[in-house]
């Protein structure tokens, strides 16, 4: 059914019928009943602007034929006449109007598809008025109607102006709404893509650490094999098998990490500003706080609008700190994200009004495996962890520390990064080193 409505012939017939039906609905804006305005032309103009891929001349011809048929039937009913030929002759000029109108509009839009609305309104007014004049001339020559006077022509011009600008205004309003919806959808997809990229970046650091461990286990296993080879050959063979299996695991891990690096290197978006990074962090974590049923007020201050290719790393850092802050707030509170510059350092501060961290634990929060978050069953959280956030920060010659807030409960995480490292081309710092085979 959907493909049927996408057929151009069906679309042209639909526009023609809508135009003919709309022409039957008339308004009388001026005194007297001799001058009535049908809605057919407005509908016809709107659909031509909306469906620019159609043949305007064919659509105009079909609309004219449909209008003639509808008006002829109406004429027969109201005049109680039985002369179908007379009815068609009396209404035939309408077909000329729609055909000429469509031809002119097609030429107009074909030459320049980017016309400002005010200019387009003036041009469409001219097309509408010219089409009406052509119809009047045709009626005068072939049907013997009385010529219109200046006042009546002025009314035609005023009608053309009102009709043209009204339809173009309506069309542009709908187009703006569609653009806003498209922009919102694109922003949503961008947010999802960045969240995935941020998660993958964190996982890549997990893999890097795992590869370091695997490398050490492989070396230890081979040392064990070497020691057992002379005294206990059977155990030595088993140790060698374990070593080979660990080596296979290492190669598989290398392939996975290589795939992740390929994703980072193939990003279509190569750079992003700090303002955009903070925007996505704020938006994502605002939604996260709503999902948790918490009322969190976010404040952001970005004093440095740096554009960097390492936006995924910055997203990973800020996302995890902001998510931790959301989780630290019990029911309601606030989170402040502040970005500034001090010398050659980029300073990022994420402060929350949560329950805070005991002073004795401030130095431990960055240790591997440390967590203060447990679910209802007592299972610890499985996030990236502050230890890996610290590793990412270290790869940019930076540091992170946690401090208690002076003006109440809550914690502030202060990150310092080297601006020189952030301005370097994106080579995914420290991750590619994990691919080196020792």
HUZI-V587302 format. One record per backbone hydrogen bond with DSSP energy under -1.0 kcal/mol. CO is the residue of the C=O (numbers start at 1). NH is the residue of the N-H. If there is no record, write none. Layout:
# HUZI-V587302
co->CO nh->NH
co->CO nh->NH
This chain:
# HUZI-V587302
co->1 nh->5
co->4 nh->7
co->7 nh->11
co->8 nh->12
co->9 nh->13
co->10 nh->14
co->11 nh->15
co->12 nh->16
co->13 nh->17
co->14 nh->18
co->15 nh->19
co->16 nh->20
co->17 nh->21
co->18 nh->22
co->19 nh->23
co->21 nh->24
co->22 nh->25
co->22 nh->39
co->25 nh->39
co->27 nh->37
co->37 nh->27
co->39 nh->43
co->40 nh->44
co->41 nh->45
co->42 nh->46
co->43 nh->47
co->44 nh->48
co->45 nh->49
co->46 nh->50
co->47 nh->51
co->51 nh->54
co->55 nh->59
co->56 nh->60
co->57 nh->61
co->58 nh->62
co->59 nh->63
co->60 nh->64
co->61 nh->65
co->62 nh->66
co->63 nh->67
co->64 nh->68
co->65 nh->69
co->66 nh->70
co->67 nh->71
co->68 nh->72
co->69 nh->73
co->70 nh->74
co->71 nh->75
co->72 nh->76
co->73 nh->77
co->74 nh->78
co->75 nh->79
co->82 nh->84
co->83 nh->87
co->84 nh->88
co->85 nh->89
co->86 nh->90
co->87 nh->91
co->88 nh->92
co->91 nh->94
co->92 nh->95
co->93 nh->97
co->94 nh->98
co->95 nh->99
co->96 nh->100
co->97 nh->101
co->98 nh->102
co->99 nh->103
co->100 nh->104
co->101 nh->105
co->102 nh->106
co->103 nh->107
co->104 nh->108
co->105 nh->109
co->106 nh->110
co->107 nh->111
co->108 nh->112
co->116 nh->120
co->117 nh->121
co->118 nh->122
co->119 nh->123
co->120 nh->124
co->121 nh->125
co->122 nh->126
co->123 nh->127
co->124 nh->128
co->125 nh->129
co->126 nh->130
co->127 nh->131
co->128 nh->132
co->129 nh->133
co->130 nh->134
co->131 nh->135
co->132 nh->136
co->133 nh->137
co->134 nh->138
co->135 nh->139
co->136 nh->140
co->137 nh->141
co->138 nh->142
co->139 nh->143
co->139 nh->145
co->149 nh->153
co->150 nh->154
co->151 nh->155
co->152 nh->156
co->153 nh->157
co->154 nh->158
co->155 nh->159
co->156 nh->160
co->157 nh->161
co->158 nh->162
co->159 nh->163
co->160 nh->164
co->161 nh->165
co->162 nh->166
co->163 nh->167
co->164 nh->168
co->165 nh->169
co->166 nh->170
co->167 nh->171
co->168 nh->172
co->169 nh->173
co->170 nh->174
co->171 nh->175
co->172 nh->176
co->173 nh->177
co->174 nh->178
co->175 nh->179
co->176 nh->180
co->177 nh->181
co->178 nh->182
co->179 nh->183
co->180 nh->184
co->181 nh->185
co->182 nh->186
co->183 nh->187
co->184 nh->188
co->185 nh->189
co->186 nh->190
co->187 nh->191
co->188 nh->192
co->189 nh->193
co->190 nh->194
co->191 nh->195
co->192 nh->196
co->193 nh->197
co->194 nh->198
co->195 nh->199
co->196 nh->200
co->197 nh->201
co->198 nh->202
co->199 nh->203
co->200 nh->204
co->201 nh->205
co->202 nh->206
co->203 nh->207
co->204 nh->208
co->205 nh->209
co->206 nh->210
co->207 nh->211
co->208 nh->212
co->209 nh->213
co->210 nh->214
co->211 nh->215
co->212 nh->216
co->213 nh->217
co->214 nh->218
co->215 nh->219
co->216 nh->220
co->217 nh->221
co->218 nh->222
co->219 nh->223
co->220 nh->224
co->221 nh->225
co->222 nh->226
co->223 nh->227
co->224 nh->228
co->225 nh->229
co->228 nh->232
co->232 nh->236
co->233 nh->237
co->234 nh->238
co->235 nh->239
co->236 nh->240
co->237 nh->241
co->238 nh->242
co->239 nh->243
co->240 nh->244
co->241 nh->245
co->242 nh->246
co->243 nh->247
co->244 nh->248
co->245 nh->249
co->246 nh->250
co->247 nh->251
co->248 nh->252
co->249 nh->253
co->250 nh->254
co->251 nh->255
co->252 nh->256
co->253 nh->257
co->254 nh->258
co->255 nh->259
co->256 nh->260
co->257 nh->261
co->258 nh->262
co->259 nh->263
co->260 nh->264
co->261 nh->265
co->262 nh->266
co->264 nh->267
co->272 nh->308
co->273 nh->277
co->274 nh->278
co->275 nh->279
co->276 nh->280
co->277 nh->281
co->278 nh->282
co->279 nh->283
co->280 nh->284
co->281 nh->285
co->282 nh->286
co->283 nh->287
co->284 nh->288
co->285 nh->289
co->286 nh->290
co->287 nh->291
co->288 nh->292
co->289 nh->294
co->290 nh->293
co->295 nh->333
co->297 nh->335
co->299 nh->337
co->301 nh->339
co->304 nh->306
co->306 nh->274
co->308 nh->272
co->310 nh->314
co->311 nh->315
co->312 nh->316
co->313 nh->317
co->314 nh->318
co->315 nh->319
co->316 nh->320
co->317 nh->321
co->318 nh->322
co->319 nh->323
co->320 nh->324
co->321 nh->325
co->322 nh->326
co->323 nh->327
co->324 nh->328
co->328 nh->355
co->331 nh->295
co->333 nh->297
co->334 nh->353
co->335 nh->299
co->336 nh->351
co->337 nh->301
co->338 nh->349
co->339 nh->303
co->340 nh->347
co->342 nh->345
co->344 nh->419
co->345 nh->342
co->346 nh->417
co->347 nh->340
co->348 nh->415
co->349 nh->338
co->350 nh->413
co->351 nh->336
co->358 nh->361
co->361 nh->365
co->364 nh->367
co->367 nh->370
co->373 nh->381
co->375 nh->378
co->379 nh->375
co->385 nh->389
co->386 nh->390
co->387 nh->391
co->388 nh->392
co->389 nh->393
co->390 nh->394
co->391 nh->395
co->393 nh->396
co->393 nh->398
co->394 nh->397
co->396 nh->418
co->399 nh->416
co->401 nh->414
co->403 nh->412
co->410 nh->405
co->411 nh->352
co->412 nh->403
co->413 nh->350
co->414 nh->401
co->415 nh->348
co->416 nh->399
co->417 nh->346
co->418 nh->422
co->419 nh->423
co->428 nh->431
co->428 nh->432
co->431 nh->434
co->432 nh->435
co->433 nh->436
